[in-house]
């Protein structure tokens, strides 16, 4: 699930305008925030991929 700037702002209890200001005035802070969200998305996608792979393995594994 892609997170919106509005969602990000809510998480930090700031306005979307504040995020835009951080992007312009505090680029390192904004970069760290964006990398954190990207990391969370990667972790979630990895979990989903693992679960799908596990389900496939379970489906096609011959039980002894």
C-alpha positions as CSV (number, residue, x, y, z in Angstrom):
1,X,0.0,0.0,0.0
2,X,1.4,3.3,-1.0
3,X,1.3,5.9,1.7
4,X,0.2,9.4,0.9
5,X,1.8,12.7,2.0
6,X,-1.4,13.3,4.0
7,X,-1.0,10.0,5.8
8,X,2.7,10.8,6.5
9,X,1.7,14.2,7.9
10,X,-0.9,12.7,10.2
11,X,1.7,10.2,11.6
12,X,3.9,13.1,12.5
13,X,1.0,15.3,13.7
14,X,1.9,18.0,11.2
15,X,0.3,19.4,8.1
16,X,1.3,18.4,4.5
17,X,2.5,21.9,4.1
18,X,5.0,21.3,6.9
19,X,6.3,18.2,5.1
20,X,6.7,20.3,1.9
21,X,8.6,22.9,4.0
22,X,10.9,20.3,5.4
23,X,11.6,19.1,1.9
24,X,12.7,22.6,0.9
25,X,14.2,23.8,4.2
26,X,15.4,20.6,5.9
27,X,16.3,18.3,3.0
28,X,18.2,15.8,5.2
29,X,15.3,15.5,7.6
30,X,12.9,15.0,4.8
31,X,15.2,12.4,3.2
32,X,15.4,10.4,6.4
33,X,11.7,10.4,6.7
34,X,11.2,9.3,3.1
35,X,13.8,6.5,3.5
36,X,12.0,5.3,6.7
37,X,8.7,5.1,4.9
38,X,10.4,3.3,1.9
39,X,12.0,0.8,4.3
40,X,8.6,0.1,5.9
41,X,7.1,-0.5,2.5
42,X,9.9,-2.9,1.5
43,X,9.6,-4.9,4.7
44,X,5.8,-5.2,4.2
45,X,6.3,-6.3,0.6
46,X,8.9,-8.8,1.7
47,X,6.5,-10.3,4.3
48,X,3.8,-10.6,1.7
49,X,6.2,-12.3,-0.8
50,X,7.4,-14.7,1.8
51,X,3.8,-15.6,2.8
52,X,2.9,-16.2,-0.9
53,X,6.0,-18.4,-1.4
54,X,5.2,-20.3,1.8
55,X,1.6,-20.9,0.7
56,X,2.9,-22.2,-2.7
57,X,5.3,-24.5,-1.0
58,X,2.6,-25.8,1.3
59,X,0.3,-26.3,-1.6
60,X,2.7,-28.3,-3.7
61,X,4.6,-30.2,-1.0
62,X,3.8,-33.8,-1.0
63,X,3.0,-34.8,2.6
64,X,4.6,-38.1,3.7
